[in-house]
Amino acid sequence: MPQRLLLQTVWMLLLLSTPLLAQQSADGRRLDSLEQLVSNAPNDTTKARRLMVLSMALLYSQPGESERYTAEALDLFRKTGHYEGESHALNLTGLLQFRKADAAGALENYMASYLLAKKHNLPQRMAKALNNMGILYLQVKDYDRALAIYREAFEINKALNNTEEMGSNLANCGIAMASQNKLDSALVFYHQALSRFLEINMSRGIANMHNNIGNIHLRQAHHEEALFYFKKALQFYLNDQNELYASSAYNNIGKVYLLQNRLDSAYVNLMRGLQLAEAQNAQAELVDSHLALSEFFEKTGKDSKSLFHLKKYLTHRDSLSNSEKTAELTLVTQRFEVQKQLELVNKENELKTARSLAWIFALAGIILLITLSSIIFNVSLTRNSVRRKLYEEEKARFQAQKEAQQLRETQYAYEIDLKNRELASTAINIIQKNDLLHQITENLEQLKKTTQEENMRKELFRLTRLIENGLNQEQEWENFRLHFNGVHPGFFDRLLNDQPKLTPKDLRICAYLRMNLSTKEIASLLNFSIRGVETIRYRLRKKLDLPADVDLNQWMMQR
């Protein structure tokens, strides 16, 4: 994953992991009210909680004040023995350290928050601390440790039945996999996260997962699949009026169209993405938009416009790079600090282990003869315990594989159902349009018969011919055929293998029969009479050599 994308992802996760009191931070009068409540409260847990609320309200606008209030709250929680509040304050202290690019200090506070919550059985606070630790390890590219932490957080949230947090944990695992170019594994995690967000109808999570899945398919060169998921993400972003993310979705759709040489569609989407990015002054999206448009105009032979957008791209990229270089330097420095912190912890653990072993060996030398029978018995118990543990692990692995398979099957059924509905909607729209045009044609014919004025008769004749041309357009069939192939892949190939003499008109009739359309509906789609369609059906049965007792529609639906 590119460095800029990884940094953006880390900050997005950090924002999602902390409850933001946006109205409080934006409303000065509310802050004054909070400060007044804090000053009037006695030195107990009530004041500590109010300090925490005030600290979170100032977290992004006044981090220095937020740090001061958090430290005061932490001291009060410790004095009053309020372990949940203490764990929360430690976690927030770690977040403040993280924002100051002090990864080692952040890790120390996250770990302290987690251990305190674990000691006093506070699973929600454990999960919050683990989530922030995972973000830190993701930032320093320790993906294995980040994955292990996210999985532990997922199990805690699963026990708490916290579906939203479970979805976030699975999405984070997907990001870690995608960062290592393990695209198939990332896809599995994203689909699992999507399933969780769908359960609670969380539109932002649903949209983000569609966008992430689309990016994976794009990296795998699965253009149609990428286009499908990008369009779904765009629909959710527009419904939520999220123009920043909608800009990114438009850019992604335009890039896919550009790869497919569908230049008109590519231009429309790329320009829409650029307009939204300019309205939001979103530097990252502006970089993507101008680069894609430069490639578009280069491909269409418009060198001056390509050069214009290339210059724009370089300007926005340089602006973005200044902040990224600083962040990248911080990443390198903090990766070393985190590693050094872990080494110190490991050395301390080794020293404690060595001292413990010395005492154990000394004690064992004294009581060896007395405890020999007990040791043998304990060894037997240990073996049985190991066997049980291996059995449970294998059982859990099998269950996880089964759940993953069920998820893939559910997702596949969801996609097929969606495509079937889109295909049926396309056919109905064509039928309704053709029926309307037929009615208009019939009315025009009646007018021609009752009109004596020659100019009016000529105009009515011209309109009739124009409508008849509209009824004979092949573009509708091409669009319909693309949708049909997506829902029933290989249908036409199997028919042609069995009967190579089938004509394009025959294949069109076969597609409509496969959808179980009536003779009247097929006649409307083809602009034929019902009698004409029945004749075509008869000839088609002869070509396929079907017995008289075989229903043609049912035979097609089994192909």
C-alpha positions as CSV (number, residue, x, y, z in Angstrom):
1,M,0.0,0.0,0.0
2,P,1.4,3.5,-0.8
3,Q,2.7,5.4,2.1
4,R,0.1,8.3,1.7
5,L,-2.8,5.8,1.6
6,L,-1.5,4.0,4.7
7,L,-1.2,7.3,6.7
8,Q,-4.7,8.3,5.6
9,T,-6.0,5.0,6.7
10,V,-4.4,5.2,10.1
11,W,-5.8,8.6,10.9
12,M,-9.3,7.5,9.6
13,L,-9.2,4.5,12.0
14,L,-8.1,6.7,14.8
15,L,-11.0,9.1,14.3
16,L,-13.4,6.2,14.1
17,S,-12.1,4.7,17.3
18,T,-12.7,7.8,19.5
19,P,-16.2,9.3,20.2
20,L,-15.9,12.9,18.9
21,L,-18.0,15.5,20.6
22,A,-18.2,17.7,17.5
23,Q,-20.9,20.0,18.7
24,Q,-19.2,20.6,22.0
25,S,-15.9,21.5,20.4
26,A,-17.6,23.8,18.0
27,D,-19.8,25.5,20.5
28,G,-17.8,27.9,22.8
29,R,-20.8,28.4,25.1
30,R,-21.0,24.7,25.7
31,L,-17.3,24.5,26.6
32,D,-17.7,27.4,29.0
33,S,-20.6,25.4,30.6
34,L,-18.5,22.3,30.9
35,E,-15.6,24.2,32.5
36,Q,-18.0,25.7,35.0
37,L,-19.4,22.3,35.8
38,V,-15.8,21.0,36.4
39,S,-14.9,23.9,38.6
40,N,-18.0,23.4,40.8
41,A,-17.7,19.6,41.2
42,P,-16.1,18.0,44.3
43,N,-12.9,16.1,43.8
44,D,-14.5,12.7,43.1
45,T,-15.4,10.5,40.2
46,T,-18.1,13.0,39.1
47,K,-15.5,15.7,38.5
48,A,-13.2,13.1,36.8
49,R,-15.9,12.1,34.4
50,R,-16.6,15.8,33.5
51,L,-12.9,16.4,33.0
52,M,-12.9,13.5,30.5
53,V,-15.8,14.9,28.6
54,L,-14.1,18.3,28.5
55,S,-10.8,16.7,27.4
56,M,-12.5,14.8,24.5
57,A,-14.2,18.0,23.4
58,L,-10.8,19.7,23.1
59,L,-8.9,16.7,21.7
60,Y,-8.5,18.0,18.2
61,S,-8.9,21.8,18.7
62,Q,-6.8,22.3,21.8
63,P,-4.7,19.1,22.4
64,G,-2.6,20.8,25.1
65,E,-5.6,21.6,27.2
66,S,-7.0,18.2,26.5
67,E,-3.8,16.6,27.9
68,R,-3.9,18.7,31.1
69,Y,-7.6,17.8,31.8
70,T,-6.9,14.1,31.0
71,A,-3.9,14.0,33.5
72,E,-6.1,15.6,36.2
73,A,-8.9,13.1,35.6
74,L,-6.4,10.2,35.7
75,D,-5.2,11.4,39.1
76,L,-8.7,11.6,40.5
77,F,-9.7,8.1,39.1
78,R,-6.7,6.6,40.8
79,K,-7.4,8.3,44.1
80,T,-11.0,7.1,44.1
81,G,-10.2,3.6,42.9
82,H,-12.3,3.9,39.8
83,Y,-10.6,1.4,37.5
84,E,-12.8,1.8,34.4
85,G,-12.2,5.6,34.5
86,E,-8.5,5.1,35.0
87,S,-8.3,2.7,32.0
88,H,-10.2,5.2,29.9
89,A,-7.9,8.1,30.9
90,L,-4.8,6.0,30.2
91,N,-6.2,5.1,26.7
92,L,-6.9,8.8,26.0
93,T,-3.4,9.7,27.2
94,G,-2.0,7.2,24.7
95,L,-4.1,8.8,21.9
96,L,-2.7,12.2,22.8
97,Q,0.8,10.8,22.7
98,F,0.1,9.3,19.3
99,R,-1.1,12.6,18.0
100,K,2.3,14.1,19.1
101,A,4.1,11.4,17.1
102,D,5.3,9.7,20.4
103,A,4.7,6.1,19.5
104,A,6.6,4.7,22.4
105,G,4.7,6.8,24.9
106,A,1.4,5.9,23.2
107,L,2.2,2.2,23.4
108,E,3.1,2.4,27.1
109,N,-0.3,4.0,27.9
110,Y,-2.3,1.8,25.7
111,M,-0.7,-1.3,27.3
112,A,-1.3,0.1,30.8
113,S,-5.0,0.7,29.9
114,Y,-5.3,-2.8,28.5
115,L,-3.6,-4.6,31.5
116,L,-5.7,-2.6,34.0
117,A,-8.9,-3.4,32.2
118,K,-8.0,-7.1,31.9
119,K,-7.1,-7.3,35.6
120,H,-10.5,-5.9,36.6
121,N,-12.5,-7.6,33.9
122,L,-13.5,-4.6,31.9
123,P,-13.9,-6.0,28.3
124,Q,-15.1,-2.8,26.6
125,R,-12.1,-0.9,27.8
126,M,-9.8,-3.8,26.8
127,A,-11.2,-3.8,23.3
128,K,-10.7,0.0,23.0
129,A,-7.1,-0.2,24.1
130,L,-6.4,-3.1,21.7
131,N,-7.9,-1.2,18.8
132,N,-5.6,1.7,19.4
133,M,-2.6,-0.6,19.8
134,G,-3.5,-2.2,16.5
135,I,-3.6,1.2,14.7
136,L,-0.1,2.0,16.1
137,Y,1.4,-1.3,14.9
138,L,-0.3,-0.8,11.5
139,Q,1.4,2.6,11.3
140,V,4.9,1.1,11.9
141,K,4.1,-1.7,9.5
142,D,4.2,-4.5,12.1
143,Y,1.3,-6.2,10.3
144,D,1.5,-9.6,12.1
145,R,1.2,-8.0,15.5
146,A,-1.6,-5.7,14.3
147,L,-3.6,-8.6,13.0
148,A,-3.1,-10.5,16.3
149,I,-4.4,-7.5,18.3
150,Y,-7.4,-6.9,16.0
151,R,-8.4,-10.6,16.3
152,E,-8.2,-10.4,20.1
153,A,-10.4,-7.2,20.0
154,F,-12.8,-9.0,17.7
155,E,-13.3,-11.9,20.1
156,I,-14.0,-9.5,22.9
157,N,-16.5,-7.5,20.9
158,K,-18.1,-10.8,19.7
159,A,-18.6,-11.8,23.4
160,L,-20.1,-8.3,24.0
161,N,-22.3,-8.7,20.9
162,N,-21.0,-5.3,19.6
163,T,-21.7,-5.8,15.9
164,E,-20.4,-2.3,14.8
165,E,-17.0,-2.8,16.6
166,M,-16.8,-6.3,15.2
167,G,-17.2,-4.9,11.7
168,S,-14.5,-2.3,12.3
169,N,-12.1,-5.0,13.6
170,L,-12.7,-7.1,10.5
171,A,-12.2,-4.1,8.3
172,N,-8.9,-3.3,10.0
173,C,-7.7,-6.9,9.4
174,G,-8.6,-6.4,5.7
175,I,-6.5,-3.2,5.6
176,A,-3.5,-5.0,7.2
177,M,-3.8,-7.8,4.6
178,A,-4.2,-5.3,1.7
179,S,-1.1,-3.5,2.9
180,Q,0.9,-6.7,2.5
181,N,-0.6,-7.3,-1.0
182,K,-2.5,-10.4,0.3
183,L,-5.5,-9.4,-1.7
184,D,-7.6,-12.6,-1.5
185,S,-7.4,-12.6,2.3
186,A,-8.2,-8.8,2.4
187,L,-11.3,-9.6,0.3
188,V,-12.5,-12.2,2.8
189,F,-12.1,-9.8,5.7
190,Y,-13.9,-6.9,3.8
191,H,-16.8,-9.2,3.0
192,Q,-17.1,-10.3,6.6
193,A,-17.1,-6.6,7.7
194,L,-19.7,-5.8,5.1
195,S,-21.9,-8.5,6.5
196,R,-21.7,-7.1,10.0
197,F,-22.5,-3.5,8.8
198,L,-25.4,-4.8,6.8
199,E,-26.8,-6.4,9.9
200,I,-27.1,-3.0,11.7
201,N,-27.7,-1.0,8.5
202,M,-24.7,1.2,9.1
203,S,-24.5,3.1,5.8
204,R,-21.1,4.6,6.3
205,G,-19.5,1.2,7.0
206,I,-21.4,-0.4,4.1
207,A,-20.2,2.3,1.7
208,N,-16.6,2.0,2.9
209,M,-16.6,-1.7,2.5
210,H,-18.0,-1.5,-1.0
211,N,-15.3,1.0,-1.8
212,N,-12.5,-1.2,-0.3
213,I,-13.8,-4.3,-2.1
214,G,-13.9,-2.4,-5.3
215,N,-10.2,-1.3,-4.8
216,I,-9.2,-4.9,-4.3
217,H,-10.9,-6.0,-7.5
218,L,-9.3,-3.1,-9.4
219,R,-5.8,-4.2,-8.1
220,Q,-6.7,-7.7,-9.4
221,A,-7.8,-6.3,-12.8
222,H,-11.4,-7.5,-12.2
223,H,-12.8,-4.4,-13.8
224,E,-16.5,-5.3,-14.0
225,E,-16.5,-6.4,-10.3
226,A,-14.6,-3.2,-9.3
227,L,-17.1,-1.1,-11.2
228,F,-20.1,-2.8,-9.5
229,Y,-18.7,-2.2,-6.0
230,F,-17.6,1.4,-6.7
231,K,-21.1,2.3,-8.0
232,K,-22.7,0.8,-4.9
233,A,-20.3,2.8,-2.7
234,L,-21.1,6.0,-4.6
235,Q,-24.8,5.4,-4.1
236,F,-24.4,5.2,-0.3
237,Y,-22.1,8.2,-0.2
238,L,-24.5,10.4,-2.2
239,N,-27.4,9.2,0.0
240,D,-25.4,10.3,3.1
241,Q,-24.4,13.6,1.3
242,N,-20.8,12.7,1.9
243,E,-19.3,14.6,-1.0
244,L,-15.6,14.0,0.0
245,Y,-15.9,10.2,-0.3
246,A,-18.2,10.6,-3.3
247,S,-15.4,12.4,-5.1
248,S,-13.1,9.4,-4.5
249,A,-15.8,7.0,-5.7
250,Y,-16.3,9.1,-8.9
251,N,-12.6,9.0,-9.5
252,N,-12.4,5.2,-9.0
253,I,-15.3,4.7,-11.4
254,G,-13.7,6.9,-14.0
255,K,-10.4,5.0,-13.8
256,V,-12.2,1.7,-14.4
257,Y,-14.0,3.1,-17.5
258,L,-10.6,4.5,-18.7
259,L,-9.1,1.0,-18.5
260,Q,-12.0,-0.3,-20.4
261,N,-11.7,2.4,-23.1
262,R,-15.2,3.6,-22.3
263,L,-14.0,7.1,-22.7
264,D,-17.3,9.1,-22.6
265,S,-18.2,7.5,-19.3
266,A,-14.7,7.9,-18.0
267,Y,-14.7,11.7,-18.7
268,V,-18.1,12.3,-17.1
269,N,-17.1,10.5,-13.8
270,L,-13.6,12.0,-13.6
271,M,-15.0,15.5,-14.1
272,R,-17.6,15.0,-11.4
273,G,-15.0,13.7,-9.1
274,L,-12.8,16.8,-9.8
275,Q,-15.7,19.2,-9.1
276,L,-16.5,17.6,-5.7
277,A,-12.8,17.5,-4.8
278,E,-12.4,21.2,-5.6
279,A,-15.5,22.1,-3.6
280,Q,-14.1,20.3,-0.6
281,N,-10.5,21.5,-1.3
282,A,-9.5,17.8,-0.7
283,Q,-5.8,17.6,-1.7
284,A,-5.6,13.8,-2.0
285,E,-8.6,13.6,-4.2
286,L,-7.4,16.5,-6.3
287,V,-4.1,14.7,-6.9
288,D,-6.0,11.6,-8.1
289,S,-8.5,13.5,-10.2
290,H,-5.9,15.6,-12.2
291,L,-3.6,12.6,-12.7
292,A,-6.5,10.5,-14.1
293,L,-7.7,13.3,-16.3
294,S,-4.1,13.8,-17.6
295,E,-4.1,10.1,-18.6
296,F,-7.5,10.5,-20.2
297,F,-6.6,13.4,-22.4
298,E,-3.3,11.8,-23.3
299,K,-5.2,8.7,-24.4
300,T,-7.7,10.8,-26.5
301,G,-4.8,12.7,-28.2
302,K,-5.5,16.1,-26.5
303,D,-2.0,16.9,-25.4
304,S,-2.5,20.5,-24.3
305,K,-5.3,19.4,-21.9
306,S,-3.2,16.5,-20.7
307,L,-0.3,18.8,-20.0
308,F,-2.7,21.2,-18.1
309,H,-3.9,18.5,-15.8
310,L,-0.4,17.1,-15.3
311,K,0.8,20.4,-14.1
312,K,-2.2,20.6,-11.7
313,Y,-1.4,17.1,-10.5
314,L,2.2,18.0,-9.8
315,T,1.2,21.2,-7.9
316,H,-1.2,19.4,-5.6
317,R,1.1,16.4,-5.2
318,D,3.9,18.7,-4.0
319,S,1.6,20.4,-1.6
320,L,0.5,17.0,-0.2
321,S,4.1,15.6,-0.2
322,N,5.4,18.2,2.3
323,S,3.1,16.9,5.0
324,E,3.7,13.3,3.9
325,K,7.5,13.6,4.1
326,T,7.2,14.9,7.7
327,A,4.8,12.0,8.6
328,E,7.1,9.5,6.9
329,L,10.2,10.7,8.8
330,T,8.1,10.5,12.0
331,L,7.1,6.9,11.1
332,V,10.8,5.8,10.7
333,T,11.8,7.4,14.0
334,Q,8.8,6.0,15.9
335,R,9.2,2.5,14.4
336,F,12.7,2.5,16.0
337,E,11.3,3.8,19.3
338,V,8.6,1.1,19.4
339,Q,11.1,-1.6,18.6
340,K,13.5,-0.3,21.3
341,Q,10.6,-0.3,23.8
342,L,9.7,-3.9,22.9
343,E,13.3,-5.0,23.3
344,L,13.5,-3.4,26.8
345,V,10.3,-5.2,27.8
346,N,11.7,-8.5,26.4
347,K,15.0,-8.1,28.3
348,E,13.1,-7.4,31.5
349,N,11.0,-10.5,31.0
350,E,14.1,-12.6,30.3
351,L,15.7,-11.3,33.5
352,K,12.6,-12.1,35.6
353,T,12.4,-15.5,34.0
354,A,16.1,-16.3,34.8
355,R,15.6,-15.4,38.4
356,S,12.5,-17.4,38.6
357,L,14.3,-20.4,37.1
358,A,17.1,-20.2,39.6
359,W,14.6,-20.4,42.5
360,I,12.8,-23.2,40.8
361,F,15.9,-25.3,40.3
362,A,17.1,-24.7,43.8
363,L,13.7,-25.7,45.2
364,A,13.5,-28.7,42.8
365,G,16.9,-30.0,44.0
366,I,15.7,-30.1,47.6
367,I,12.4,-31.8,47.1
368,L,13.1,-33.8,43.9
369,L,12.7,-37.2,45.6
370,I,9.6,-36.3,47.5
371,T,7.7,-34.8,44.4
372,L,8.8,-37.4,41.8
373,S,5.4,-39.2,41.8
374,S,3.5,-35.9,41.7
375,I,5.6,-34.7,38.7
376,I,4.7,-37.9,36.8
377,F,1.1,-37.4,37.5
378,N,1.2,-33.7,36.5
379,V,2.9,-34.7,33.2
380,S,0.1,-37.0,32.4
381,L,-2.4,-34.3,33.1
382,T,-0.5,-31.8,30.9
383,R,-0.5,-34.3,28.0
384,N,-4.3,-34.7,28.3
385,S,-4.6,-30.9,28.5
386,V,-2.5,-30.4,25.3
387,R,-4.6,-33.0,23.5
388,R,-7.8,-31.2,24.5
389,K,-6.3,-27.9,23.5
390,L,-5.3,-29.2,20.1
391,Y,-8.7,-30.7,19.6
392,E,-10.4,-27.4,20.5
393,E,-8.1,-25.4,18.2
394,E,-8.8,-27.7,15.3
395,K,-12.5,-27.5,16.0
396,A,-12.4,-23.7,16.1
397,R,-10.4,-23.7,12.8
398,F,-13.0,-25.9,11.1
399,Q,-15.8,-23.6,12.4
400,A,-14.0,-20.5,11.1
401,Q,-13.6,-22.1,7.6
402,K,-17.2,-23.1,7.6
403,E,-18.4,-19.5,8.5
404,A,-16.1,-18.1,5.8
405,Q,-17.6,-20.4,3.2
406,Q,-21.1,-19.5,4.3
407,L,-20.3,-15.8,4.1
408,R,-18.9,-16.2,0.5
409,E,-22.1,-18.1,-0.5
410,T,-24.3,-15.5,1.0
411,Q,-22.4,-12.7,-0.7
412,Y,-22.6,-14.5,-4.1
413,A,-26.4,-15.0,-3.6
414,Y,-26.7,-11.3,-2.8
415,E,-24.9,-10.2,-5.9
416,I,-26.8,-12.6,-8.2
417,D,-30.1,-11.4,-6.7
418,L,-29.1,-7.8,-7.2
419,K,-28.1,-8.5,-10.9
420,N,-31.4,-10.4,-11.5
421,R,-33.4,-7.5,-10.3
422,E,-31.5,-5.0,-12.4
423,L,-31.9,-7.3,-15.5
424,A,-35.7,-7.6,-14.9
425,S,-35.9,-3.9,-14.4
426,T,-34.1,-3.3,-17.7
427,A,-36.5,-5.6,-19.6
428,I,-39.6,-4.1,-18.0
429,N,-38.4,-0.6,-18.9
430,I,-37.8,-1.6,-22.5
431,I,-41.3,-3.3,-22.7
432,Q,-43.0,-0.2,-21.2
433,K,-41.2,2.1,-23.6
434,N,-42.0,0.0,-26.6
435,D,-45.6,-0.3,-25.6
436,L,-45.9,3.4,-25.2
437,L,-44.3,4.0,-28.6
438,H,-46.7,1.5,-30.2
439,Q,-49.6,3.3,-28.6
440,I,-48.3,6.6,-30.0
441,T,-47.8,5.1,-33.4
442,E,-51.4,3.8,-33.4
443,N,-52.7,7.2,-32.4
444,L,-50.7,8.8,-35.2
445,E,-52.1,6.4,-37.7
446,Q,-55.6,7.3,-36.6
447,L,-54.8,11.0,-37.0
448,K,-53.4,10.3,-40.5
449,K,-56.7,8.7,-41.5
450,T,-58.8,11.6,-40.3
451,T,-56.5,14.5,-41.4
452,Q,-57.0,15.9,-44.9
453,E,-54.3,18.5,-44.8
454,E,-51.3,17.3,-46.8
455,N,-48.6,19.1,-44.7
456,M,-50.0,17.6,-41.5
457,R,-50.2,14.1,-43.1
458,K,-46.5,14.4,-44.1
459,E,-45.5,15.5,-40.6
460,L,-47.5,12.6,-39.0
461,F,-45.8,10.2,-41.4
462,R,-42.3,11.6,-40.5
463,L,-43.1,11.2,-36.8
464,T,-44.3,7.6,-37.4
465,R,-41.1,6.7,-39.1
466,L,-39.0,8.3,-36.4
467,I,-40.8,6.3,-33.7
468,E,-40.4,3.1,-35.8
469,N,-36.7,3.8,-36.0
470,G,-36.6,4.2,-32.2
471,L,-38.3,0.8,-31.9
472,N,-35.6,-0.8,-34.0
473,Q,-32.6,0.5,-32.0
474,E,-30.0,-2.2,-31.4
475,Q,-28.4,-0.3,-28.5
476,E,-31.1,-1.5,-26.1
477,W,-30.3,-5.1,-26.9
478,E,-26.5,-4.5,-26.4
479,N,-27.1,-3.0,-23.0
480,F,-29.5,-5.8,-22.1
481,R,-27.1,-8.5,-23.4
482,L,-24.3,-7.1,-21.1
483,H,-26.6,-7.3,-18.1
484,F,-27.7,-10.8,-19.1
485,N,-24.2,-12.1,-19.5
486,G,-23.4,-10.8,-16.0
487,V,-26.3,-12.7,-14.5
488,H,-26.1,-15.9,-16.6
489,P,-22.5,-16.3,-17.7
490,G,-21.8,-18.9,-20.4
491,F,-25.5,-19.2,-21.4
492,F,-25.0,-18.2,-25.1
493,D,-21.8,-20.3,-25.4
494,R,-23.6,-23.4,-24.2
495,L,-26.4,-22.9,-26.7
496,L,-24.0,-22.4,-29.6
497,N,-22.0,-25.5,-28.6
498,D,-25.2,-27.6,-28.8
499,Q,-26.6,-25.8,-31.9
500,P,-24.0,-23.7,-33.8
501,K,-26.6,-22.7,-36.5
502,L,-28.5,-20.4,-34.1
503,T,-28.8,-16.9,-35.4
504,P,-28.4,-13.7,-33.3
505,K,-32.2,-13.3,-33.4
506,D,-32.5,-16.9,-32.1
507,L,-30.1,-16.1,-29.3
508,R,-32.1,-13.0,-28.3
509,I,-35.3,-15.1,-28.2
510,C,-33.5,-17.7,-26.1
511,A,-32.4,-15.0,-23.6
512,Y,-36.0,-13.7,-23.2
513,L,-37.3,-17.3,-22.7
514,R,-34.5,-17.9,-20.1
515,M,-36.1,-15.0,-18.2
516,N,-39.5,-16.7,-18.5
517,L,-41.0,-13.7,-20.4
518,S,-44.4,-14.2,-22.0
519,T,-45.0,-14.2,-25.8
520,K,-46.6,-10.8,-25.5
521,E,-43.6,-9.3,-23.6
522,I,-41.2,-10.7,-26.1
523,A,-43.3,-9.3,-29.0
524,S,-43.1,-5.9,-27.4
525,L,-39.3,-6.1,-26.9
526,L,-38.7,-7.2,-30.5
527,N,-41.4,-4.9,-32.1
528,F,-43.0,-8.1,-33.6
529,S,-46.5,-9.2,-33.6
530,I,-47.5,-12.0,-31.2
531,R,-48.1,-14.3,-34.3
532,G,-44.6,-13.5,-35.4
533,V,-43.1,-14.5,-32.1
534,E,-45.0,-17.7,-32.0
535,T,-43.6,-18.5,-35.5
536,I,-40.1,-17.8,-34.3
537,R,-40.7,-20.1,-31.2
538,Y,-41.9,-22.9,-33.6
539,R,-38.8,-22.6,-35.8
540,L,-36.5,-22.4,-32.7
541,R,-38.0,-25.7,-31.4
542,K,-37.2,-27.4,-34.7
543,K,-33.6,-26.1,-34.7
544,L,-33.2,-27.4,-31.2
545,D,-34.9,-30.7,-32.1
546,L,-37.1,-30.6,-29.0
547,P,-39.9,-33.2,-28.5
548,A,-43.4,-31.9,-28.5
549,D,-43.9,-32.7,-24.7
550,V,-40.9,-30.5,-23.7
551,D,-41.8,-27.0,-22.5
552,L,-39.5,-24.5,-24.3
553,N,-39.3,-22.0,-21.5
554,Q,-38.5,-24.7,-18.9
555,W,-35.8,-26.1,-21.2
556,M,-34.2,-22.7,-21.5
557,M,-34.3,-22.1,-17.8
558,Q,-32.3,-25.3,-17.2
559,R,-29.4,-24.3,-19.5
